[in-house]
Amino acid sequence: MFDRDTEGVRIELRALTKHYQGQPAPAVDHISLDIPAGELVVFVGPSGCGKTTTMKMINRLVEPTSGEIHIGGQDVLSLDPDELRRHIGYAIQQVGLFPHQTVAQNIGLVPKLLGWPADRIAARVEELLALVSLEPSTFRDRYPRQLSGGQQQRVGVARALAADPPVMLMDEPFGATDPITREHLQNEFVKLQKQLRKTIIFVTHDFEEAIKLGDRIAVLREGSHVAQYDTPAAILAAPADDYVAGFIGQDATLKRLALLRVEDITATEPLPDSHLPQVAADASLREALDLMMAHGTDRCSSPTGVLTYTALCEALGTRPSPEEVPAGDR
Ligand SMILES: Nc1ncnc2c1ncn2[C@@H]1O[C@H](COP(=O)(O)OP(=O)(O)OP(=O)(O)O)[C@@H](O)[C@H]1O
């Protein structure tokens, strides 16, 4: 199968369509999309627009009515569906852990089906628990009911990663958690994906989550029609139409600030100044701006240099009005 590599492989959807029996219109209507190897692509769109159906066709939990799916150059529709699913990680909001199996057994499920020897499975379980920040000795023998919702979701993600598949499908995997746990899981997941470089399709209807996680975002409308498919920065800077703009909401500029890191933009002065408020190099520009406002100053210092309000505006492609620019910067 396509997982000779554990790093991501390309996914191609060609005119993929699903018309559920008895429904007046197709749930997914001729979607074509190229998902580059090793990228995380987020599907966002309103409830019922066909996100889940599109995803479930890729691992054939739903059989397409027509169209093609290629993963790593292989025609998915010619493969055995059960075999296919063992090679694609799948994590969903409801988690779907088996209640009568321990955490270790739940995570080891697919490797066991693939016939891995017991010691290799045990080693993999330990590795994955550590990867999702659950202490193996504390958690491996617990049952799902003995975990919090956020811990269950981590186990769900670990299980999806268990056989080291090159492709992961994730359907609102952090959806059932409170905002703080959710943000924590998102941050961990971003770090994890930087190392793993899987090809991931991630479904959400939270645009903030899409911006945070996605290398690219596919904004979908009814019938999984693609309204725009681009990087978060490009979509925020130039939404394709009113529909996409409506999705972004009023505060596109603030969202773009959250996307850019202090270290991404050129520092205006080479030496950090210890009298200025200090910001981490990997902090977002939004955090840097909050810090400047809290200290009533137009600049802050990071390990990569001094960041000014003017530089921040330039990075966004907006110009501060003359009265906003301190005399020294004009
Ligand atoms: N098994 C089914 N039989 C008939 N219609 C279905 C079936 N599953 C989904 N649908 C319909 O297909 C459309 C797309 O559903 P889908 O679950 O793919 O949307 P979604 O974008 O994932 O929605 P949500 O964000 O609410 O999960 C909806 O109108 C839904 O009612």
The ligand as an SDF file (V2000), in Angstrom:
LIG
                    3D

 31 33  0  0  0  0  0  0  0  0999 V2000
  -26.1850    8.6680    5.6480 N   0  0  0  0  0  0  0  0  0  0  0  0
  -26.8010    9.7440    5.1330 C   0  0  0  0  0  0  0  0  0  0  0  0
  -27.9460    9.6250    4.4170 N   0  0  0  0  0  0  0  0  0  0  0  0
  -28.5490   10.6920    3.8710 C   0  0  0  0  0  0  0  0  0  0  0  0
  -28.0790   11.9470    3.9660 N   0  0  0  0  0  0  0  0  0  0  0  0
  -26.9480   12.1370    4.6480 C   0  0  0  0  0  0  0  0  0  0  0  0
  -26.2410   11.0510    5.2700 C   0  0  0  0  0  0  0  0  0  0  0  0
  -25.1330   11.5580    5.8770 N   0  0  0  0  0  0  0  0  0  0  0  0
  -25.1440   12.8880    5.6520 C   0  0  0  0  0  0  0  0  0  0  0  0
  -26.2270   13.2380    4.9170 N   0  0  0  0  0  0  0  0  0  0  0  0
  -26.5830   14.5970    4.4560 C   0  0  0  0  0  0  0  0  0  0  0  0
  -25.5180   15.0390    3.6180 O   0  0  0  0  0  0  0  0  0  0  0  0
  -25.2610   16.4270    3.8560 C   0  0  0  0  0  0  0  0  0  0  0  0
  -23.7880   16.6120    4.2380 C   0  0  0  0  0  0  0  0  0  0  0  0
  -23.5500   16.0140    5.5240 O   0  0  0  0  0  0  0  0  0  0  0  0
  -22.1280   16.0160    6.2150 P   0  0  0  0  0  0  0  0  0  0  0  0
  -22.2530   15.2570    7.4860 O   0  0  0  0  0  0  0  0  0  0  0  0
  -21.1360   15.5580    5.2380 O   0  0  0  0  0  0  0  0  0  0  0  0
  -21.9270   17.5620    6.4810 O   0  0  0  0  0  0  0  0  0  0  0  0
  -20.8800   18.3240    7.4050 P   0  0  0  0  0  0  0  0  0  0  0  0
  -20.4460   19.4960    6.6200 O   0  0  0  0  0  0  0  0  0  0  0  0
  -19.8450   17.3850    7.8970 O   0  0  0  0  0  0  0  0  0  0  0  0
  -21.8060   18.7810    8.6230 O   0  0  0  0  0  0  0  0  0  0  0  0
  -21.4580   19.0170   10.1900 P   0  0  0  0  0  0  0  0  0  0  0  0
  -20.5090   20.1620   10.2490 O   0  0  0  0  0  0  0  0  0  0  0  0
  -22.8120   19.3430   10.7620 O   0  0  0  0  0  0  0  0  0  0  0  0
  -20.9030   17.7320   10.7080 O   0  0  0  0  0  0  0  0  0  0  0  0
  -26.2380   16.8780    4.9220 C   0  0  0  0  0  0  0  0  0  0  0  0
  -27.3340   17.4870    4.2840 O   0  0  0  0  0  0  0  0  0  0  0  0
  -26.6470   15.5970    5.5870 C   0  0  0  0  0  0  0  0  0  0  0  0
  -27.9640   15.6930    6.0960 O   0  0  0  0  0  0  0  0  0  0  0  0
  1  2  1  0
  2  3  1  0
  2  7  2  0
  3  4  2  0
  4  5  1  0
  5  6  2  0
  6  7  1  0
  6 10  1  0
  7  8  1  0
  8  9  2  0
  9 10  1  0
 10 11  1  0
 11 12  1  0
 11 30  1  0
 12 13  1  0
 13 14  1  0
 13 28  1  0
 14 15  1  0
 15 16  1  0
 16 17  2  0
 16 18  1  0
 16 19  1  0
 19 20  1  0
 20 21  2  0
 20 22  1  0
 20 23  1  0
 23 24  1  0
 24 25  2  0
 24 26  1  0
 24 27  1  0
 28 29  1  0
 28 30  1  0
 30 31  1  0
M  END
$$$$
